[in-house]
Amino acid sequence: MKLYIGNKNYSSWSMRSGVLLAAFGIPFEERRLRLDFSPGSAWHDVIAGVTPTKRVPVLVEDDGFAVWDTLAITEYLAERHPALPVWPRDARDRARARSLCAEMHAGFMALRSRCPMNIEAFFPDVGARLWAEDAALRADVARLDAAWREALAARGGPFLFGAFGAVDAYFAPVAVRLSRFGLPLSGAAAAYRDALLAHPAVQAWIADALREQDFVPEDEPYRTQR
Ligand SMILES: N[C@@H](CCC(=O)N[C@@H](CS)C(=O)NCC(=O)O)C(=O)O
């Protein structure tokens, strides 16, 4: 099985699938593509042959069968590995975990657009300015904080439904954004952010991202160079 991903430093969607596979020890080969969408780039040569969406992540079986989109990849992995607790075992917890993944998938647009993932860069001044100016960003963070606190209180942590699962992989890039932009969280939500950042699969992803030392201008609204 191969997982096609973008730059580890920038590609938050790639991170979700990559962290999930690593956290559960599911064997896979990684194929990293530079997020360079300019005409004639290697990205176009490769990605069009793999997925009609031309987006990463894409999971490709050895016979060429491709699954694209992080939600579909998550469900496929859960079905193929029923012994692994990718989703919580309790039906209501499972439904709630899926609700949170779907909410992440479709929402939090202010956080996603204003604070793009950039693992190697820290923007506390930008974060402070955005926090003061942008009510939609504050609303996104308030919703995250409340959702996390509710799940943590119900199941006691350290992850949203106890042990690390798909929903936590979904929020790993959010933990990176919140930390890099220095956005404020309540105590329980901040502890969860830190637990996410300390998880070995997340740490391994971050270490790889720091080794990339690449600069993709389209993903850099706040820097002109490394
Ligand atoms: N909903 C998709 C989003 C995937 C996505 O937008 N990936 C970005 C990289 S993080 C991408 O491939 N962008 C390519 C493009 O916009 O052409 C998923 O969950 O996989």
The ligand as an SDF file (V2000), in Angstrom:
LIG
                    3D

 20 19  0  0  0  0  0  0  0  0999 V2000
  -11.0240   16.9340    1.2890 N   0  0  0  0  0  0  0  0  0  0  0  0
   -9.7120   16.5110    0.8360 C   0  0  0  0  0  0  0  0  0  0  0  0
   -8.7940   17.7080    0.7820 C   0  0  0  0  0  0  0  0  0  0  0  0
   -7.4370   17.3580    0.2040 C   0  0  0  0  0  0  0  0  0  0  0  0
   -6.6390   18.5880   -0.1600 C   0  0  0  0  0  0  0  0  0  0  0  0
   -7.1880   19.6780   -0.4270 O   0  0  0  0  0  0  0  0  0  0  0  0
   -5.3010   18.4250   -0.2140 N   0  0  0  0  0  0  0  0  0  0  0  0
   -4.4210   19.4910   -0.6570 C   0  0  0  0  0  0  0  0  0  0  0  0
   -3.0730   19.3990    0.0220 C   0  0  0  0  0  0  0  0  0  0  0  0
   -3.1900   19.6080    1.7820 S   0  0  0  0  0  0  0  0  0  0  0  0
   -4.1730   19.3220   -2.1430 C   0  0  0  0  0  0  0  0  0  0  0  0
   -3.9350   18.2220   -2.5890 O   0  0  0  0  0  0  0  0  0  0  0  0
   -4.2570   20.4000   -2.8990 N   0  0  0  0  0  0  0  0  0  0  0  0
   -4.0320   20.3250   -4.2980 C   0  0  0  0  0  0  0  0  0  0  0  0
   -4.7870   21.3590   -5.0810 C   0  0  0  0  0  0  0  0  0  0  0  0
   -5.4640   22.1930   -4.4380 O   0  0  0  0  0  0  0  0  0  0  0  0
   -4.7460   21.3140   -6.2990 O   0  0  0  0  0  0  0  0  0  0  0  0
   -9.1990   15.4220    1.7570 C   0  0  0  0  0  0  0  0  0  0  0  0
   -9.7410   15.3090    2.8650 O   0  0  0  0  0  0  0  0  0  0  0  0
   -8.3090   14.6530    1.4090 O   0  0  0  0  0  0  0  0  0  0  0  0
  1  2  1  0
  2  3  1  0
  2 18  1  0
  3  4  1  0
  4  5  1  0
  5  6  2  0
  5  7  1  0
  7  8  1  0
  8  9  1  0
  8 11  1  0
  9 10  1  0
 11 12  2  0
 11 13  1  0
 13 14  1  0
 14 15  1  0
 15 16  2  0
 15 17  1  0
 18 19  2  0
 18 20  1  0
M  END
$$$$
